[in-house]
């Protein structure tokens, strides 16, 4: 029986590593119990540095450039049954990502709760943000230029 359960775990790990979303789960203590390779890529950390850490330390989340309080984190809200899918900002080094987090809280037969989170990058919002920032940058460059700027190619 032990061999069969190890095979099942291996199959589940393989499935988790083939999906596009980053997946992570914590216990009631908010400590990361496991994650897939996409989550490791997202936070740029190895599984050894993720497992056993508090999710809020590994995945700092922001809303409107303000870091979330621990009570506002998805895994905390899911433990209280008060969470809806939401978008967050995530900064890793010089990367700025908009991510969407969904999740579920599962209770075992021993009444222990586990929170599973699925994290998706919102690429369309990131592209729009990058375009807006580029437009602002070039507008400021034009407005603050000390010399004249002229078009070198005139279109009909």
Order of alpha helices (4+ residues) and beta strands (2+ residues): alpha-beta-beta-alpha-alpha-alpha-beta-beta-alpha-beta-beta-beta-alpha
